[in-house]
Amino acid sequence: MISLLDVAERSQKGPKVEEKTWNLGLFRKMEELARKYGIKCPNDGSFFNQDDGQVEAAYHAALDFLTEQGVYCLTTNRVIQLTREEVLQAMREAPAELAVGTGRDVRVMRRRNIEEREALNHVPAHHAPFSEQMAPLCVKNMAQIPSADLIEGFNFRVVDGREIYGMPMEAYAARRQLAWVREGIRKAGRPGMAVAFYPISTRASVLVAPMDPDYGLRRTDGILLSTLPDVKVEQDMLTAAIVYTDYGSFTRGTASGMAGGFCGSIEGAVVEGVCRLVGGWICYRNRYGPASVSRVSGRSVEYLSPHPDVAWGTSLLCQTLNRYCPLPLYNGAYTESGPGTLTQLLELAYNFARGPLNGASVMHVRHQRAQVDHAQTPLEAEWTWEVCNAVMRSVGTRSNGDAFYQRLGKLIEGRKPEPARDVREVYDWAHHRPSPAYHEVYLQAKQMLSGIGLDFE
């Protein structure tokens, strides 16, 4: 497989292309490939792809893009060119499993098959703004979730009473983040649990700052080094990938596609998602990531609505990667409503229930427009896990999934997003349980899903 040093060299010596030229070329190429291979989102309201021909088409389109266009280095405005055999070899060598953590806290993250009913992997919570007062307590509570395989980090604006501004403070804040996470998992009784650093900034010096086997990132831990939208990478992240790979840690990426951006349509977003995960494996050695198709949106919506085309695109994206690039995939999504609300629990159910049917495990992501610190509780992560397991028992197949999603979509359609409640009021952080009022909200959501066919045992 092509080495990271080869990638670094090509990021310096590849063809020079202005970013605007790359962006416009991306749009044209994605639309051209979708037409060439006949990738077509159905207009019949399907939430799941059930056409194997579409999977093959998406694969060939992504392969053509990576070998004809390459990956764009945003730092140098050069194209990292890849041969067809290099891309094919990388996909063949993509590992389907990853062991993380140490001692009795070792967990194995693995690729799932479509419609598989074996145990799911779970990466709960974080990726949200946290205050330094709440950070270790929030981490502790997330690590107490029995199904949690690893803990990813968070962001914050102030450390030790100082605004995080400039490289020295960013590097210090990076180390403090990992210290807080390590403290949290230790207090949860899981000191060997793997953690993944959520970068404070993308400067190389900041990305490598928390490498520390005693108080920071160990060799059994990892870091998020995601390829950017529009199939772009950065030299700072490439630098970190080389250092972390040599250190022995894992890196994590993404397989997200955004319709409405430079990749154009839902079909183009599917191709983009495949290219971002495969490109991240080649350029950063990313070992797992969330896979989803979404729409570019500049603001929160006024009323919720199901989007079968987005769900179908996510389904096709996951199926394509599962067949041709077997890195572990996760279902991750944002919600318009905040924590502590019935509408957020229904949104989470809608966003996550399709994951197991598409071959993805569970990754909880934050409130879309978080306006306050620590805007999440363990209940949301436990709820998505519970829903996904109920789907495996009660729905089981994509053919059953469309009918189920028609019913599930009606639960959220037309609802107005609810603002977040203060998580210190809706959750008992000392005893790891929701407040009585939030527990009642949870029971109401559970009853509503049971009413449309989910078996929660």
N, C-alpha and C positions, 0 to 999 in steps of 0.2 A: 504494500500500500504506500502511496505517496507520503513522504515524510513531512513533518511540520516545517523543517528547514527548507524543503523545496517550496512549500507554500509561502514561507516568508520571503524567499528569493523572488518568487514570481510576483509577490505584492510590490516589489521594488522595480522589477524589470518588465512587467507585463505592459500591454498596449495602454497608452495614455488616453483616457476618455473623460470628458467633462461630466459631472454628476447629472446635469440636466439632460445631456445626450443619453446617458444610461437609463434614466427614468423614463424618457419618452420611448426609447428602444425597448424597454421592458414591457411597456403597455402594448406596443405593436406585436412583440414576439409572443406574449402570453395569449393574445387574441388569435394570432395566426396558428399557434400550436393547438389551441382548443378546437379551431375549425378543422385543422388538418387531421386530427385524430378522432373527431366526432364526439368530444366531451360535451355533454348536454344535460343541464339540470332539468329534470322533468317539471312540468307545470301542473301536475295532478295532485299536488299537496303531499307527495311522498317525503317522509322524514329520514328514510334509510335507503341507501343504494343497494339494490339486489341484482345488479347487472355486472357480471364478471368482466364483460367486454369493456365497461367503463374503467374498471380497475387497471386493466392492461393499457388502455388509452392514456390514462393519467401518468402511468409509469413511463411510457415512451415519450410523452410530452416533456416530463421533467428531465429525463435522460438527454433529450435533444437540447433543452435549454442549457443545462450544465456543460455540455460538450461544445455547443455552438456559441454560447454567450459567456459562460464562466461565472465567477463570483466577483463582485465589485469591492475593491478596497477603498473605503471612504477616506482613509488617511492620506493615501498617495494618489488617488484618482487614477488608479491603474486596475486592469482586469487580471484576475488570477485565472489563467486559462487551464483547462483540464481536458485530457484526452478521454475518449469513450472508454477505453480499457481501464484507465485510472478510476473513473467513476464506477464502472461495473465491479472492479476489484474491491473498491471501498464498500460497496453495498454487500458484496459477498462476505466480506470480513467483519461486517457490523455485528458485534456481540449481542446475543439475545438475553444475557443475564449480567447482572452487576452485583457483587457482594459489597455491602457498605457497613461501616461500624466496626466495633471491636469487642472481643470477649463474648459475654452472653447476650449482648445487644446487636450482634451481627444479624442483618437481614439481607435477603436476596431479592433484588428487583428484577423482574423478568418480563419478557414479551408475552402477551396474552394472544390467544387465537380468537378469531371472530366467534361470538356467541358462546365462548368458553364459560364454564361454571365453577372453575377452580377459584381458590382464594385470591382476592384482589390485593394489590399493593396500595399503600396509602401514604401520601405526603400532605399532611394537613396544615392549613393556615399560613400566616405571616405574609410577606410582601406588602405590608401595610405600614402606615406611620405609627411609631410607638414613642412613648415618653420613656426617659431613662428610669423613672420611678416604677413604671409598670412592666418594663421589658422582661426581667427575669421571672416575674410571677406569671406573665402570659406564656412564656416559653415552658415553664414548669407544667402549667395546666395542659398545654398542647401535647407535651411529651408524656403526660399521664394517660392519653388516649391509647388503649391497648393495641389498636390496629396500626398505629403510626410507625412507619419504617424509618423515617428520618425527619429532621426539622430543618426547614430553610429559614434564612434570616429575614430582616426587616429594614426599614429605613427610618431615619429620625433627623431632626433639624438642629438639635442642641445636645451637646455632650459636656458634662461637668460645668453646666451653666454657660457655656460658650457656643456661639453660633458656629456651625460647621462651614467654614469658608476657606478655600485655598488648600493646597496639597498637604502641608503639615497637619492641619486639623483633620483633613479627610483621612489621612493615614492613621492618625490616632483614633478617630472614630471607628475606622474599620476594625482595629484591634479591640476596641471597647465592645463593639457589636458581638464579636466572637466570644469575648469574656463573659458577656451577659448570657449568651446562648449556652455556653458551657456550664455556667452556674445554674441555669434553669434546668438542664437535663440532669445535672447531678442531684439537685433537690428533688427531682421526680423519681430518683432511684434508678436512672438509666444512664450512667456516666459514659458508657461505651456507645451510646446512640450516635449515629452519623449526623453531621450537620453540613449544610451547604451555605456558603457565604453569599449574601445578597449585596452586590457591590454598592458602596457609598458613592463612588464615581468610577469612571472607566479609565482613569489614568493607570498606567502599568504599575507605578510605584504604590498606588493605593490598592490595586488588585492583589499584589503579592504581600502587602504589609501584614495580614493576619496569619501568615504561615508560621506556626509555632506549635510544636508537638505537646507542649505543657499547658499553654493557656489559650491557644488559638486553633488553627486548622491542623489536624493531624493527617497522616497519609491515608487514613481511612475516611476522611472527610472530603468535601468538594466545594465547587464554586460555580455560580451561574455565569456562563459566557455565551449569551445568545447571539445568533446571527440577527442582524437588524432587518426590519421590513425591506422589501425590494431586493432581497438576496445580497446584502452588504455585510462586510466585516470591517474590523478596525485593527490597526497594528498593535495598539495597546493590549487588546484582548488576545491577539495572536501571541504577543510576548508572554502574557500570563499563561496561555495554553502550553507553551513550550516549557515554562518553569514548573507548572503544576504537574504536567505529564512526567517530567523528569523526577519530580518530588514523589510521585506515586499516587497523587490524589485524582479523583474523578472530576470531570467537568460536565455541566448540564446545559442543554440548549432549549430550542423550541421548534415546533413544526406548525407555526401559525400562518394562516393566509388571510389577507384583508381585502375583501371585495370593496370596490369604491375608491381604492388607492391606485397606484400605478400598475398594479396587476390586473385592474379592470373588473371583470365579472366574477361571479361565484366560481365559474370554471377556471378562470385564471388564478383565483385565490387557492384552489386545490393544488394547482401546479406549483405555485409559490410555496405552499406549505411543505410539499415534498422536497423542493429544492433547499428550503431553509434547514430542514433536519439533516438531509444528506450533506449539504454544504457545511453545516456545523460539525458534522462528524469528520469530514475531510480537513477542514481548516482549524478547528478547535479541539477535535477528538471528543465532542459531546456524546455522552453515553445514554441519555434519556431526555425526555421533554414532553410538555403538553402539546397535543395536536388538536387544532380547532380552526374552523373558518368563521370569520366574523365580518361585520360591516364597519367601515370607518364612520364614526359619528362624532360630531363636534360638541354635542351636549347630551345631557340625559333626556330620555324620552318622557313625554307627558303621560302616556298610557302604555301599558305593556301589551305586547302582541306576539304570538308565536310566529316563527319564521321557518317554514319547512325547507326553503331553499338553503338557508344557512346550516340547518341540521343535516340535510342531504349532503352538502359539501363536506362537512366534518366527517360524515360516514364514509364518503368516498376517499377522503384523505387518509383516514385511519386504515381502511382496508388496503389501500395501495402500499402504505408503509409496512403494514403487517406482512404483506406478501413478499415485498422486494427489499426491504431494509429493516431487519428484525430488531431494531432497538426498542427498549421498553417505552410504551406510550402512555400518556396520562390525559385524562379529561380535566381541563381547567377552564373556569369561566368567571366573568364578573357578574354582579347583580346591580340593578338600579336601586333597589331598596336596601336599607341599612339593617344592621343586626338588631335583634330583639323584636322583629316584626313578623307577622304571619306572611306577608307578601314576599319577604326575602326567602323564607323557607320554601314557599311554593316556587319561586324563581329558581332556587337551588335544585329542587327536585326536577324541574323542567330541564335545566342545563346539564344535570349530571346523570339522569336516568338512562340516557342513551349510551353512556360510556361503555358498560360491559358488553352490550350488543355489538359495539364497533371494535372490540378488542383493546379497550383502554382501561387503565386503572384510575384511581381517584386522587385528584389533586385539588384542594380547595383554594380558591383565589378570592381576593378581597372585594369589598364594596366598590363599585365603579367610581363613585365620586366621594370618597371618604373625606369628610370635613373635620373629623376629630381624630385624636390619637387613639391607638389600640382599638380600632373599629371592627372587632371580631371577637367571638367567644368560641370555646371548644364545642358548644352545642351545634353550631353550623357544620363543623367538620364531621362530627359524629352523625349528624342527620344525613349528610350526603352519603356517607359510608353505609348507613342503614338503608337508605333508599336504593342504592346500587345493588346491595345484596338481595333486597326484596324483588328488584327487577329480574335478577338472575333466576329466582325461584318462580316468579309469577308470569313473566313475559317470555324470557328465554331465547326467542329468535327475532330476527329482523322482520320476518313476515308478520309476526304478532305485534311487533313494535309499532308499526304504522297505526294500527287501530287503537293501541294504547295511547299513543301520542296525540291522536285526535281528541281523546278524552282529557288527557293531561293539559293540552293547550287551552281548553275551555276554562280551566281553573285559573289561569293567569290573564286570559284575554280581557282587555278593557279595564284591568285593575290599575289604579294610580300608584306609582311607587311610593313607599312609605319611608320617611326620613329615619335615620339611625337613632336608636335610644342609647343613652349612656351605658356602656357595658359594665360599669361599676355598680349600676342599679339593677341590671337584668341578670347578672351572673355573680355567684358567690365564689370568688377566686380563692378563698381560704379553704373551702371544702369541695371544690371541683364539682359544682352543680349549678344549674340555672335557678334563678329566683322562682318562687311559686307562680308568679304571673307569667313568666316566660315559659315555664314548664306547661302551663295550660295552653299557651299559644302552640307549643310543639305538639301537644296531644290533639289540638284542633287540626293542625296540618296533617298529622298522621291519619286521623279519621277521614279527612277529605280524600287522601290518596287510597286508603283502604276502600273507600266508596267507589273508586274507579278500577278496582281489581288488584291492588298490590297486597301481597301477603307478608305482613311484618312478623309473623310467628307470634 
